[in-house]
Amino acid sequence: MPSIRSNIILNGLNTITGIIFPIITFPYAARILLPQGIGIINFQLAIINYIVLLTSLGIPLYGVKEIAKHQDNKLQRDKVTIELLVLSFLLCFLGYLIVWMLASFVPEIRQHAVLFWILSLTIAFNTLGVSWFYQGVEDFKFITVRAIVIRTLSAASLFIFVRNSSDLIIYGIIIVCSTVGNNIINFIHLRKYLRIDRNTLSQLQILRHIRPALKVFVLNLIISLYVQLNSIMLGFMSSETAVGYFTAGNKIIMICLTLIGSITTVL
């Protein structure tokens, strides 16, 4: 089993590359897409992130604890993993119902509906990603290597394909791929750990996870109020350009929060 020290180093490396990526790419994107383009992206992304928060229901943090608790009992660990996966897929359907309603009936979102649907892929990828499982079994090496490769390819794609202010759709695809696109690899790689049989499926108790996961969800919701709500309020009350200017200044705060989160996840 990897040591806590190596886990912190690997998770820290993963976090640092996640910080370096926007530091390198954001100035270029802001220069090409202008404040209005950046504002459109971040306004819609802030709304998507709230839907992700709702559909995750605290599972990303709760799942880490549950998988780590049953790390030495493979049968119980597989059972918990399947239960949380099924719960995540059910919540994912709820999330896309919300996406459809917003894209259909909210004018500020409807005018960029295609971009909104592309950014909503984050919801599905988060469901498939099961990052909480890999953190629970302490496979930080796989998480880190995979993330660095995907972020490098995404950065290269940005500089190659985003050439003018009309490339919002392309930029939206790159954002999704750079942040959660690698979760498809997570889901495929899960076969290495997970064994599904009829006996396990017959003993599933999905609803037992809702109450403890909700406790984590409430805490995450409180934190998100000062992280994401500002962009949404600006988008509705002012303009997309205002969101663009606000986004640039908010990057520093997010960098500090991400660094702290990388350490607490391991501990």
C-alpha positions as CSV (number, residue, x, y, z in Angstrom):
1,M,0.0,0.0,0.0
2,P,1.4,3.4,-0.9
3,S,2.5,5.6,2.0
4,I,0.6,8.8,3.0
5,R,3.7,10.8,2.0
6,S,3.7,9.4,-1.6
7,N,-0.1,9.8,-1.8
8,I,0.2,13.5,-0.8
9,I,3.0,14.0,-3.3
10,L,1.1,12.3,-6.2
11,N,-2.2,14.1,-5.3
12,G,-0.3,17.4,-5.0
13,L,1.3,16.8,-8.4
14,N,-2.1,16.2,-9.8
15,T,-3.5,19.3,-8.3
16,I,-0.5,21.5,-9.3
17,T,-0.8,20.4,-12.9
18,G,-4.5,21.2,-12.7
19,I,-3.6,24.7,-11.5
20,I,-0.8,25.1,-14.1
21,F,-3.2,24.2,-17.0
22,P,-5.5,27.2,-16.5
23,I,-2.6,29.5,-15.7
24,I,-1.1,28.7,-19.1
25,T,-4.2,28.5,-21.1
26,F,-6.5,31.1,-19.6
27,P,-4.5,34.2,-20.7
28,Y,-4.5,32.8,-24.3
29,A,-8.2,32.0,-24.2
30,A,-9.1,35.4,-22.7
31,R,-7.1,37.2,-25.5
32,I,-8.8,35.2,-28.2
33,L,-12.4,34.9,-26.9
34,L,-12.4,38.3,-25.2
35,P,-14.2,39.0,-21.9
36,Q,-17.6,38.4,-23.4
37,G,-16.7,34.9,-24.6
38,I,-15.0,34.0,-21.3
39,G,-18.1,35.3,-19.5
40,I,-20.5,33.2,-21.6
41,I,-18.5,30.0,-20.9
42,N,-18.1,30.6,-17.2
43,F,-21.7,31.7,-16.6
44,Q,-23.0,28.5,-18.1
45,L,-20.2,26.4,-16.5
46,A,-21.2,27.8,-13.1
47,I,-24.7,26.6,-13.6
48,I,-23.5,23.2,-14.8
49,N,-21.3,22.9,-11.7
50,Y,-24.4,23.4,-9.5
51,I,-26.2,20.7,-11.3
52,V,-23.1,18.5,-10.9
53,L,-23.1,19.3,-7.2
54,L,-26.8,18.3,-7.0
55,T,-26.4,15.1,-8.9
56,S,-23.2,14.1,-7.0
57,L,-25.1,14.3,-3.7
58,G,-21.8,14.3,-1.7
59,I,-20.8,11.0,-3.2
60,P,-17.3,12.1,-4.3
61,L,-16.2,12.7,-0.7
62,Y,-18.5,10.2,1.0
63,G,-17.4,7.5,-1.5
64,V,-13.7,8.0,-0.7
65,K,-14.5,7.3,3.0
66,E,-16.6,4.3,2.3
67,I,-14.2,2.6,-0.1
68,A,-11.3,3.3,2.2
69,K,-13.2,1.8,5.1
70,H,-13.8,-1.5,3.2
71,Q,-10.4,-1.5,1.4
72,D,-9.4,-4.9,2.9
73,N,-12.8,-6.5,2.2
74,K,-13.1,-6.9,-1.5
75,L,-16.7,-8.3,-1.5
76,Q,-18.0,-5.4,0.6
77,R,-16.0,-2.9,-1.3
78,D,-17.4,-4.1,-4.6
79,K,-20.9,-4.0,-3.1
80,V,-20.5,-0.4,-2.0
81,T,-19.0,0.6,-5.3
82,I,-21.9,-0.8,-7.3
83,E,-24.4,0.8,-4.9
84,L,-22.9,4.2,-5.3
85,L,-22.6,3.8,-9.1
86,V,-26.2,3.0,-9.4
87,L,-27.2,5.9,-7.2
88,S,-25.0,8.2,-9.3
89,F,-26.6,7.1,-12.6
90,L,-30.1,7.7,-11.2
91,L,-29.1,11.2,-10.1
92,C,-27.5,11.7,-13.5
93,F,-30.8,11.3,-15.2
94,L,-32.3,13.9,-12.8
95,G,-29.4,16.2,-13.7
96,Y,-30.2,16.0,-17.4
97,L,-33.8,16.7,-16.8
98,I,-32.7,20.0,-15.2
99,V,-30.4,20.7,-18.1
100,W,-33.2,20.3,-20.6
101,M,-35.5,22.5,-18.6
102,L,-32.9,25.3,-18.3
103,A,-31.9,25.0,-22.0
104,S,-35.5,25.2,-23.1
105,F,-37.0,27.9,-20.9
106,V,-34.3,30.2,-19.6
107,P,-33.5,32.9,-22.2
108,E,-29.9,33.6,-21.0
109,I,-29.1,29.9,-21.4
110,R,-31.3,29.2,-24.5
111,Q,-29.3,31.6,-26.7
112,H,-26.3,29.4,-26.2
113,A,-28.1,26.1,-25.8
114,V,-25.6,24.1,-27.9
115,L,-22.7,25.2,-25.7
116,F,-24.8,24.5,-22.6
117,W,-25.4,20.9,-23.7
118,I,-21.7,20.4,-24.5
119,L,-20.7,21.7,-21.0
120,S,-23.3,19.4,-19.5
121,L,-21.2,16.4,-20.6
122,T,-19.4,17.2,-17.3
123,I,-22.4,15.6,-15.5
124,A,-22.2,12.3,-17.3
125,F,-18.4,12.2,-17.1
126,N,-18.5,12.8,-13.4
127,T,-20.9,9.9,-13.0
128,L,-18.6,7.6,-15.0
129,G,-15.4,8.9,-13.5
130,V,-15.6,7.2,-10.0
131,S,-12.6,9.2,-8.9
132,W,-13.8,8.6,-5.4
133,F,-13.1,4.9,-5.9
134,Y,-9.5,5.4,-6.9
135,Q,-8.9,7.8,-4.1
136,G,-10.4,5.2,-1.7
137,V,-8.1,2.4,-2.9
138,E,-5.2,4.9,-3.0
139,D,-4.4,4.5,-6.6
140,F,-3.1,8.0,-6.9
141,K,-0.4,7.1,-9.4
142,F,-3.0,6.1,-12.0
143,I,-5.1,9.3,-11.3
144,T,-2.0,11.5,-11.6
145,V,-0.5,10.0,-14.8
146,R,-3.9,10.0,-16.6
147,A,-4.7,13.5,-15.6
148,I,-1.3,15.0,-16.8
149,V,-1.6,13.3,-20.2
150,I,-5.2,14.5,-20.8
151,R,-4.4,18.1,-19.6
152,T,-1.3,18.2,-21.9
153,L,-3.4,17.1,-24.9
154,S,-6.1,19.6,-24.0
155,A,-3.6,22.5,-23.7
156,A,-2.2,21.6,-27.1
157,S,-5.7,21.4,-28.6
158,L,-6.5,24.9,-27.3
159,F,-3.5,26.5,-29.0
160,I,-4.1,24.6,-32.2
161,F,-7.9,24.8,-32.6
162,V,-9.1,28.0,-30.8
163,R,-8.1,30.8,-33.2
164,N,-10.8,33.4,-33.0
165,S,-13.7,34.6,-30.8
166,S,-16.2,32.4,-32.6
167,D,-14.6,29.2,-31.4
168,L,-16.7,29.0,-28.2
169,I,-18.0,25.6,-29.0
170,I,-14.4,24.2,-29.5
171,Y,-13.3,25.9,-26.3
172,G,-16.2,24.3,-24.4
173,I,-15.3,20.9,-25.6
174,I,-11.7,21.4,-24.6
175,I,-12.8,22.5,-21.1
176,V,-14.9,19.4,-20.6
177,C,-12.1,17.1,-21.9
178,S,-9.4,18.8,-19.7
179,T,-11.4,18.6,-16.5
180,V,-13.4,15.4,-16.6
181,G,-12.8,13.8,-20.1
182,N,-10.4,11.4,-18.6
183,N,-13.1,10.0,-16.4
184,I,-14.0,7.7,-19.3
185,I,-10.6,6.0,-18.8
186,N,-11.5,5.7,-15.1
187,F,-14.6,3.8,-15.9
188,I,-12.9,1.4,-18.3
189,H,-10.0,0.9,-15.8
190,L,-12.5,0.0,-13.1
191,R,-12.7,-3.5,-14.5
192,K,-9.3,-4.2,-12.9
193,Y,-10.8,-3.8,-9.5
194,L,-14.6,-4.5,-9.7
195,R,-16.2,-7.9,-9.9
196,I,-20.0,-8.1,-10.4
197,D,-22.0,-11.3,-9.8
198,R,-25.7,-12.1,-9.2
199,N,-25.1,-12.6,-5.5
200,T,-23.7,-9.1,-5.1
201,L,-26.5,-7.5,-7.2
202,S,-29.2,-9.2,-5.1
203,Q,-27.8,-7.7,-1.9
204,L,-27.6,-4.1,-3.0
205,Q,-28.9,-1.5,-0.6
206,I,-28.7,1.7,-2.6
207,L,-31.0,3.9,-0.4
208,R,-28.8,3.4,2.7
209,H,-26.2,5.8,1.3
210,I,-28.6,8.8,0.7
211,R,-28.7,10.1,4.3
212,P,-24.9,10.1,5.0
213,A,-24.1,11.4,1.5
214,L,-26.7,14.2,2.0
215,K,-24.7,15.5,5.0
216,V,-21.6,15.9,2.8
217,F,-23.8,17.5,0.1
218,V,-25.0,20.2,2.5
219,L,-21.5,21.2,3.4
220,N,-20.5,21.2,-0.3
221,L,-23.5,23.4,-1.1
222,I,-22.6,25.9,1.6
223,I,-19.0,26.2,0.2
224,S,-20.3,26.5,-3.4
225,L,-22.4,29.6,-2.5
226,Y,-19.3,31.8,-2.5
227,V,-17.4,29.9,-5.2
228,Q,-20.0,29.6,-8.0
229,L,-23.0,31.8,-7.1
230,N,-21.2,35.1,-7.9
231,S,-20.8,34.2,-11.6
232,I,-24.4,33.1,-11.9
233,M,-25.7,36.3,-10.2
234,L,-23.5,38.5,-12.4
235,G,-24.7,36.7,-15.6
236,F,-28.4,37.3,-14.7
237,M,-28.1,40.8,-13.1
238,S,-25.4,42.4,-15.3
239,S,-23.8,40.9,-18.4
240,E,-21.6,38.1,-19.7
241,T,-18.7,40.6,-20.1
242,A,-18.9,41.3,-16.4
243,V,-18.7,37.6,-15.7
244,G,-15.6,37.4,-17.9
245,Y,-13.8,40.1,-15.9
246,F,-14.8,38.6,-12.6
247,T,-13.6,35.1,-13.7
248,A,-10.1,36.4,-14.2
249,G,-9.8,37.7,-10.6
250,N,-11.5,34.7,-9.1
251,K,-8.8,32.3,-10.5
252,I,-6.4,33.2,-7.6
253,I,-8.9,32.2,-4.9
254,M,-9.7,28.9,-6.7
255,I,-6.0,28.0,-6.8
256,C,-5.6,28.4,-3.1
257,L,-8.8,26.3,-2.4
258,T,-7.6,23.6,-4.8
259,L,-4.2,23.3,-3.1
260,I,-5.8,22.9,0.4
261,G,-8.3,20.4,-1.0
262,S,-5.6,18.1,-2.4
263,I,-4.0,17.6,1.0
264,T,-7.2,17.1,2.9
265,T,-8.4,14.5,0.4
266,V,-5.5,12.2,1.2
267,L,-5.6,12.8,5.0
